[in-house]
Amino acid sequence: MCTSEAAPMADAGIERALLGMLINDPPPETVVAVADMLPIGAFDDPKHREIYTAVLDLDAAGAPITPITVEARLRATGRLRQAGGAPYLVETVEAACTPPQATWHAERVAEAAELRMAIADAARLKQAAESGDPATLAKLRAELIGRWSSSPAGPVDDAAELDDLLSADEPEYDWIVPGLLERGDRVILTGPEGGGKSTLLRQIGVQLAAGIHPFSGDPITPARCLIVDLENSARQTRRKLRPLRLTAGDRYKPHPGLRIRVRPNGLNLLDPHDARWLLDLCNRHQPDVLITGPIYKLAAGDPTEEKTAKAVADLLDLIRAKVGCAVLLEAHTPHSTNGKNRPERPYGASLWLRWPEFGLYLSSQGHLRHWRGDRDERSWPAALQRGGQWPWTPVTRPRDLLWARIAQLCIDAGGQLSERDLAKLTGASQATVHRAITEHQAEWEALGGGEA
């Protein structure tokens, strides 16, 4: 039986009482509440971490959580012995507390975890500070973030010999969306405020989860997606996702599905607690695609400082490596200065110019321009238009596509190019170039000139 007396810190009995309740057909809302409070690393006993991992895996899969299913999950993953074996599961159920007592037990487990972390880290932080070496402090910060991963460290791999590497039986690309998005890709989408970039990212999340290519509409293998919304309230998020869900119709299935977590106050990934929260969330849901942002709401530090950006980038890269997902980030752009055009790169440290494989700018007119050189050739559309079956649909009209190419060439050149030069670069006739510019006169003028 579990105790209800106050305790300064949790012990193995309190951990076991909580787990006994969780593995014995718990109310779904209780599982969610405990999962939000406790990462896997909060349990001190290694056996309890294994059992808790199995509970979270079953919950993420929508499967019933009973002693039989937990044991089956541990057997399937080869972790039953590490969890104490089948008899230990029976004993754990016998020690269970009741669902109404779950919060109290979870709080005690969390308090004990915080105390252990503080004790363990205090001496190391003191030593790092006394060293006066910024690199030592940076290394310790990265360790504190990575230490909360639920994936145990494996053996050190040997380096592969060239022919062995090339002869490996695996596809050259590990596609999430064939020709567009590969597992491990990093994409930053920038654009003006209210320009539709959040809408596009939500649309992509729903489409991928429904097995729909976001630009061609062709069927693809559905992907598990996770949106961590750092700007909108739960009410606003529901309003914006509801029409997308209706459009997806029967093509959307809950599994693998789209998971949404709303944090309108943002995250501070400089803080190990928030870093741990995001890492454990991703470990729990194992997304193929993580969509989050904007970047400035991922950390409380100065977004223009490299150390702030590096802390965020390090954690996102850790998630990519641990989970094997692609990361799609939203970012704002800096304001214009000295009468120049507004930059299309992300606002913040220069690290964000180097970090992604693909840096895209969505203009208010729907042009999708690249603000950094792509690391691979992919089928990103040149332009999108509002309306249609989805909020954003690809532009297919040849003259509009030509204009998108013209605008990109002028931006790359730092200003307007002559119609003659544009004709040579695009392969279109000078008259066709002139007509495309005339149809987009206001945008042409914004590039730095007058009438075409």
C-alpha positions as CSV (number, residue, x, y, z in Angstrom):
1,M,0.0,0.0,0.0
2,C,1.1,3.5,-0.6
3,T,1.6,6.2,2.0
4,S,0.0,9.6,2.1
5,E,2.4,11.1,4.6
6,A,4.6,14.0,3.5
7,A,8.1,13.0,2.7
8,P,11.1,15.2,2.0
9,M,12.1,13.1,-1.0
10,A,10.8,10.1,-2.8
11,D,12.2,6.6,-2.3
12,A,11.9,3.4,-4.2
13,G,8.6,2.6,-2.5
14,I,7.0,5.8,-3.7
15,E,8.3,5.2,-7.2
16,R,7.0,1.7,-7.2
17,A,3.6,2.7,-5.8
18,L,3.2,5.2,-8.6
19,L,4.2,2.7,-11.3
20,G,1.9,0.0,-9.8
21,M,-1.0,2.3,-10.4
22,L,0.2,3.2,-13.9
23,I,0.5,-0.4,-15.2
24,N,-2.9,-1.5,-13.9
25,D,-5.3,0.0,-16.4
26,P,-5.0,3.6,-15.3
27,P,-7.4,6.4,-16.3
28,P,-6.0,8.0,-19.5
29,E,-6.0,11.5,-18.0
30,T,-3.9,10.2,-15.1
31,V,-1.2,8.9,-17.5
32,V,-1.2,12.2,-19.4
33,A,-0.8,14.1,-16.1
34,V,2.0,12.0,-14.8
35,A,3.8,12.0,-18.2
36,D,3.7,15.8,-18.2
37,M,5.2,15.9,-14.8
38,L,7.9,13.2,-15.0
39,P,10.5,12.5,-17.6
40,I,11.9,9.0,-17.7
41,G,15.1,10.1,-16.0
42,A,13.1,11.2,-12.9
43,F,12.9,7.6,-11.7
44,D,16.0,6.7,-9.6
45,D,15.7,2.9,-9.8
46,P,16.7,1.6,-13.3
47,K,14.0,-1.0,-13.1
48,H,11.4,1.7,-12.7
49,R,12.8,3.7,-15.7
50,E,12.3,0.6,-17.9
51,I,8.7,0.0,-16.7
52,Y,7.8,3.7,-17.1
53,T,9.3,3.7,-20.6
54,A,7.0,0.7,-21.5
55,V,4.0,2.6,-20.1
56,L,4.7,5.7,-22.2
57,D,5.3,3.6,-25.3
58,L,1.9,1.9,-24.9
59,D,0.2,5.2,-24.2
60,A,1.8,6.8,-27.3
61,A,0.6,3.8,-29.4
62,G,-3.0,4.1,-28.0
63,A,-2.7,0.6,-26.6
64,P,-4.2,-0.6,-23.3
65,I,-1.9,-0.4,-20.3
66,T,-2.2,-3.5,-18.1
67,P,0.3,-5.8,-16.5
68,I,0.0,-8.2,-19.4
69,T,0.6,-5.5,-22.1
70,V,3.5,-3.9,-20.1
71,E,5.1,-7.3,-19.8
72,A,4.6,-8.0,-23.5
73,R,6.1,-4.6,-24.4
74,L,9.2,-5.3,-22.2
75,R,9.6,-8.7,-23.7
76,A,9.3,-7.3,-27.2
77,T,12.0,-4.7,-26.5
78,G,14.3,-7.2,-24.7
79,R,14.1,-5.1,-21.5
80,L,12.0,-7.5,-19.2
81,R,15.0,-8.7,-17.2
82,Q,16.3,-5.1,-16.8
83,A,12.8,-4.2,-15.4
84,G,13.0,-6.9,-12.7
85,G,11.2,-9.7,-14.5
86,A,7.6,-10.7,-14.5
87,P,7.4,-11.3,-10.7
88,Y,8.6,-7.8,-10.0
89,L,5.7,-6.4,-12.2
90,V,3.2,-8.4,-10.1
91,E,4.7,-7.1,-6.8
92,T,4.7,-3.6,-8.2
93,V,0.9,-3.8,-8.9
94,E,0.4,-5.1,-5.4
95,A,2.1,-2.0,-4.1
96,A,0.0,0.4,-6.2
97,C,-1.5,3.6,-4.9
98,T,-4.8,4.8,-6.2
99,P,-5.3,7.2,-9.2
100,P,-6.3,10.2,-7.0
101,Q,-3.0,9.8,-5.2
102,A,-0.9,9.9,-8.4
103,T,-0.2,13.6,-8.3
104,W,1.2,13.5,-4.8
105,H,3.5,10.5,-5.7
106,A,4.6,12.1,-8.9
107,E,5.5,15.3,-7.1
108,R,7.6,13.4,-4.6
109,V,9.4,11.6,-7.5
110,A,10.0,14.9,-9.2
111,E,11.3,16.5,-6.1
112,A,13.7,13.7,-5.5
113,A,14.9,13.9,-9.1
114,E,15.5,17.6,-8.8
115,L,17.5,17.1,-5.6
116,R,19.6,14.3,-7.1
117,M,20.3,16.5,-10.1
118,A,21.2,19.5,-8.0
119,I,23.6,17.5,-5.8
120,A,25.3,15.8,-8.7
121,D,25.6,19.0,-10.7
122,A,26.6,21.4,-8.0
123,A,30.2,20.2,-7.6
124,R,30.7,19.9,-11.4
125,L,29.3,23.4,-12.0
126,K,31.6,24.8,-9.3
127,Q,34.6,23.1,-10.8
128,A,33.7,24.3,-14.4
129,A,33.2,27.9,-13.1
130,E,36.5,27.8,-11.3
131,S,38.3,26.6,-14.4
132,G,37.5,29.9,-16.1
133,D,37.3,28.0,-19.4
134,P,34.2,28.9,-21.5
135,A,34.7,25.6,-23.5
136,T,34.4,23.6,-20.2
137,L,31.2,25.4,-19.3
138,A,29.8,24.8,-22.8
139,K,30.7,21.1,-22.6
140,L,29.0,20.8,-19.3
141,R,25.9,22.6,-20.5
142,A,25.6,20.2,-23.5
143,E,26.0,17.2,-21.1
144,L,23.3,18.5,-18.8
145,I,20.9,18.7,-21.7
146,G,21.8,15.3,-23.2
147,R,21.9,13.5,-19.9
148,W,18.1,13.4,-19.8
149,S,17.7,11.4,-23.0
150,S,15.7,8.3,-22.4
151,S,17.8,6.4,-24.9
152,P,20.7,4.6,-23.1
153,A,24.1,5.1,-24.5
154,G,25.2,2.2,-26.7
155,P,28.7,0.9,-27.3
156,V,31.2,3.0,-29.2
157,D,31.0,2.2,-32.9
158,D,34.1,1.7,-35.0
159,A,34.7,3.8,-38.1
160,A,33.5,2.2,-41.3
161,E,36.0,1.4,-44.1
162,L,35.0,3.1,-47.4
163,D,33.9,0.0,-49.4
164,D,32.0,-1.4,-46.4
165,L,30.2,2.0,-46.0
166,L,29.3,2.1,-49.7
167,S,28.2,-1.5,-49.9
168,A,25.7,-1.1,-47.0
169,D,22.2,-2.4,-48.1
170,E,20.2,0.8,-47.5
171,P,18.6,3.4,-49.7
172,E,20.6,6.4,-50.6
173,Y,17.9,8.6,-49.2
174,D,15.7,8.0,-46.2
175,W,12.7,9.9,-47.5
176,I,9.9,11.2,-45.4
177,V,8.5,12.9,-48.5
178,P,10.2,11.5,-51.6
179,G,12.2,14.2,-53.4
180,L,11.4,16.8,-50.8
181,L,12.1,16.0,-47.2
182,E,14.6,13.4,-45.8
183,R,14.9,12.1,-42.2
184,G,17.3,14.4,-40.4
185,D,16.8,17.4,-42.6
186,R,16.7,20.9,-41.0
187,V,14.5,23.5,-42.6
188,I,14.0,27.1,-41.4
189,L,11.0,29.0,-42.9
190,T,11.1,32.8,-42.5
191,G,8.6,35.4,-43.6
192,P,6.9,38.6,-42.6
193,E,4.6,38.7,-39.6
194,G,1.1,37.5,-40.6
195,G,2.5,36.3,-43.9
196,G,1.2,32.8,-43.6
197,K,4.3,30.8,-42.6
198,S,2.7,29.3,-39.5
199,T,-0.3,28.3,-41.6
200,L,2.0,26.6,-44.1
201,L,3.8,24.7,-41.4
202,R,0.6,23.5,-39.8
203,Q,-0.7,22.5,-43.2
204,I,2.4,20.5,-43.9
205,G,2.0,18.8,-40.5
206,V,-1.5,17.7,-41.2
207,Q,-0.8,16.7,-44.8
208,L,2.2,14.5,-43.9
209,A,0.3,12.8,-41.1
210,A,-2.5,12.2,-43.6
211,G,-0.1,10.7,-46.2
212,I,-0.5,13.7,-48.6
213,H,2.5,15.2,-50.4
214,P,2.3,18.9,-49.3
215,F,2.8,20.3,-52.8
216,S,1.8,17.7,-55.4
217,G,-1.1,16.2,-53.4
218,D,0.2,12.7,-54.3
219,P,-0.2,9.9,-51.7
220,I,2.8,9.2,-49.6
221,T,3.5,7.0,-46.6
222,P,1.9,8.8,-43.6
223,A,4.4,10.3,-41.2
224,R,4.2,10.8,-37.4
225,C,4.3,14.6,-36.8
226,L,4.7,16.6,-33.7
227,I,3.9,20.3,-33.5
228,V,5.1,22.2,-30.5
229,D,3.3,25.6,-30.8
230,L,5.1,28.3,-28.9
231,E,2.9,31.2,-29.9
232,N,-0.8,30.3,-29.9
233,S,-3.2,29.3,-27.1
234,A,-4.9,25.9,-27.2
235,R,-8.1,27.6,-28.3
236,Q,-6.4,29.4,-31.2
237,T,-4.5,26.3,-32.2
238,R,-7.8,24.3,-32.4
239,R,-9.4,27.0,-34.5
240,K,-6.6,26.9,-37.0
241,L,-6.2,23.1,-37.2
242,R,-9.9,22.3,-37.4
243,P,-10.3,23.3,-41.1
244,L,-7.1,21.5,-42.0
245,R,-8.4,18.3,-40.4
246,L,-11.7,18.6,-42.3
247,T,-9.8,19.0,-45.5
248,A,-7.7,15.9,-44.8
249,G,-10.9,13.9,-44.3
250,D,-10.6,10.1,-44.2
251,R,-7.0,10.2,-45.3
252,Y,-6.0,11.2,-41.8
253,K,-5.6,8.4,-39.3
254,P,-4.8,8.8,-35.6
255,H,-1.8,6.5,-36.0
256,P,0.8,7.5,-36.9
257,G,-1.0,10.8,-36.6
258,L,-0.2,14.4,-35.7
259,R,0.5,15.3,-32.0
260,I,0.2,18.9,-30.8
261,R,1.6,20.4,-27.7
262,V,0.9,24.1,-26.9
263,R,3.3,26.2,-25.0
264,P,2.3,29.9,-25.7
265,N,4.8,31.2,-23.2
266,G,7.6,29.6,-25.1
267,L,10.5,27.5,-24.0
268,N,13.9,28.4,-22.5
269,L,16.3,25.7,-23.8
270,L,19.1,27.4,-21.9
271,D,17.4,25.9,-18.9
272,P,18.1,22.1,-18.5
273,H,14.5,21.7,-17.2
274,D,12.9,23.0,-20.4
275,A,15.5,21.2,-22.5
276,R,14.7,18.0,-20.8
277,W,11.0,18.6,-21.3
278,L,11.3,18.9,-25.0
279,L,13.7,16.0,-25.3
280,D,11.5,13.7,-23.4
281,L,8.4,14.8,-25.3
282,C,10.2,13.9,-28.6
283,N,11.5,10.6,-27.1
284,R,7.9,9.8,-26.0
285,H,6.2,10.4,-29.4
286,Q,9.1,9.6,-31.7
287,P,8.1,12.0,-34.5
288,D,9.3,11.7,-38.1
289,V,8.9,15.5,-38.3
290,L,9.2,18.0,-35.5
291,I,7.6,21.4,-36.3
292,T,8.2,24.3,-33.8
293,G,9.2,27.9,-33.4
294,P,9.5,30.7,-33.8
295,I,13.2,30.5,-33.0
296,Y,13.2,33.5,-30.6
297,K,10.7,31.7,-28.4
298,L,12.9,28.7,-27.9
299,A,15.3,30.5,-25.5
300,A,15.1,33.3,-23.0
301,G,18.6,34.6,-23.8
302,D,19.5,37.3,-26.3
303,P,18.6,35.8,-29.7
304,T,21.4,37.7,-31.4
305,E,24.1,36.0,-29.3
306,E,25.8,32.9,-30.7
307,K,25.8,31.1,-27.4
308,T,22.0,31.4,-27.1
309,A,21.6,30.1,-30.7
310,K,24.1,27.3,-30.1
311,A,22.2,26.0,-27.0
312,V,19.0,25.8,-29.1
313,A,20.7,24.3,-32.1
314,D,22.6,21.8,-30.0
315,L,19.4,20.5,-28.4
316,L,17.6,20.3,-31.8
317,D,20.5,18.4,-33.3
318,L,20.4,16.0,-30.3
319,I,16.7,15.4,-30.9
320,R,17.4,14.8,-34.6
321,A,20.1,12.2,-33.7
322,K,18.1,10.5,-30.9
323,V,14.7,10.4,-32.6
324,G,15.8,10.4,-36.3
325,C,13.4,13.1,-37.3
326,A,13.4,16.1,-39.6
327,V,13.1,19.5,-38.0
328,L,11.0,22.4,-39.4
329,L,11.5,25.7,-37.7
330,E,9.6,28.9,-38.0
331,A,11.6,32.2,-37.7
332,H,10.9,35.9,-38.1
333,T,13.0,38.2,-40.2
334,P,14.9,41.3,-39.1
335,H,13.4,44.7,-39.8
336,S,14.8,46.8,-42.7
337,T,17.5,49.4,-42.0
338,N,18.6,52.5,-43.9
339,G,15.8,52.2,-46.3
340,K,16.9,48.8,-47.6
341,N,14.7,45.9,-48.3
342,R,13.8,43.8,-45.3
343,P,16.2,40.8,-45.0
344,E,14.9,37.4,-45.7
345,R,17.2,35.5,-43.3
346,P,16.1,34.6,-39.8
347,Y,16.3,37.2,-37.1
348,G,19.0,36.4,-34.6
349,A,22.5,35.0,-34.5
350,S,24.5,34.2,-37.6
351,L,24.5,30.5,-36.6
352,W,21.0,30.2,-38.1
353,L,22.4,31.1,-41.5
354,R,24.7,28.1,-41.4
355,W,22.5,25.5,-39.5
356,P,19.7,24.3,-41.8
357,E,19.9,22.3,-45.0
358,F,17.2,24.5,-46.4
359,G,16.5,28.1,-45.6
360,L,13.3,29.3,-47.2
361,Y,11.5,32.7,-47.2
362,L,7.8,32.8,-47.8
363,S,6.9,36.3,-49.1
364,S,3.5,37.9,-48.5
365,Q,2.8,37.2,-52.3
366,G,3.6,33.5,-51.8
367,H,7.0,33.3,-53.4
368,L,9.2,30.7,-51.8
369,R,12.7,32.0,-52.0
370,H,16.0,30.4,-50.8
371,W,18.0,32.7,-48.5
372,R,20.9,30.2,-48.3
373,G,22.4,27.7,-50.7
374,D,20.6,24.3,-50.5
375,R,22.8,21.4,-49.4
376,D,20.9,19.1,-51.8
377,E,18.5,19.4,-54.7
378,R,14.9,19.1,-53.7
379,S,11.5,19.8,-55.2
380,W,10.5,22.9,-53.3
381,P,8.0,24.9,-55.3
382,A,9.0,28.4,-56.5
383,A,5.8,30.0,-55.5
384,L,2.5,29.3,-53.6
385,Q,-0.9,30.9,-53.8
386,R,-3.5,31.4,-51.2
387,G,-6.8,29.5,-51.5
388,G,-7.9,26.3,-53.1
389,Q,-8.4,23.0,-51.3
390,W,-5.7,23.9,-48.8
391,P,-4.7,27.4,-47.5
392,W,-1.5,27.3,-49.6
393,T,-1.3,25.6,-53.0
394,P,1.6,25.5,-55.5
395,V,1.6,28.0,-58.4
396,T,1.6,26.3,-61.8
397,R,1.0,29.3,-64.2
398,P,4.2,29.6,-66.2
399,R,4.4,33.4,-66.1
400,D,4.0,33.4,-62.3
401,L,6.7,30.9,-62.0
402,L,8.9,33.0,-64.2
403,W,8.3,36.0,-62.0
404,A,9.3,34.0,-58.9
405,R,12.6,33.1,-60.7
406,I,13.1,36.8,-61.7
407,A,12.6,38.0,-58.1
408,Q,15.1,35.4,-56.8
409,L,17.7,36.4,-59.3
410,C,17.4,40.0,-58.4
411,I,17.6,39.3,-54.7
412,D,20.7,37.2,-55.2
413,A,22.2,40.0,-57.3
414,G,21.4,42.6,-54.6
415,G,19.1,44.6,-56.8
416,Q,17.2,44.8,-60.1
417,L,18.8,43.3,-63.2
418,S,18.1,44.5,-66.7
419,E,15.4,42.7,-68.7
420,R,18.1,41.6,-71.2
421,D,20.1,40.0,-68.4
422,L,17.0,38.4,-67.0
423,A,16.1,36.9,-70.3
424,K,19.6,35.4,-70.6
425,L,19.5,33.9,-67.1
426,T,15.9,32.5,-67.3
427,G,16.0,31.4,-70.9
428,A,12.8,33.3,-71.6
429,S,12.3,36.0,-74.3
430,Q,12.9,39.6,-73.3
431,A,9.2,40.3,-74.1
432,T,8.0,37.5,-71.8
433,V,10.3,38.8,-69.1
434,H,8.8,42.3,-69.6
435,R,5.2,41.0,-69.3
436,A,6.0,39.0,-66.1
437,I,7.5,42.2,-64.6
438,T,4.6,44.3,-65.6
439,E,2.1,41.9,-64.0
440,H,4.1,42.2,-60.7
441,Q,4.9,45.9,-60.9
442,A,4.6,46.6,-57.2
443,E,6.9,43.7,-56.3
444,W,9.3,44.8,-59.0
445,E,9.4,48.3,-57.5
446,A,10.1,46.8,-54.1
447,L,13.2,45.2,-55.5
448,G,14.7,48.7,-55.9
449,G,13.5,50.3,-59.2
450,G,10.7,52.1,-61.0
451,E,8.7,51.2,-64.0
452,A,10.0,48.2,-66.0
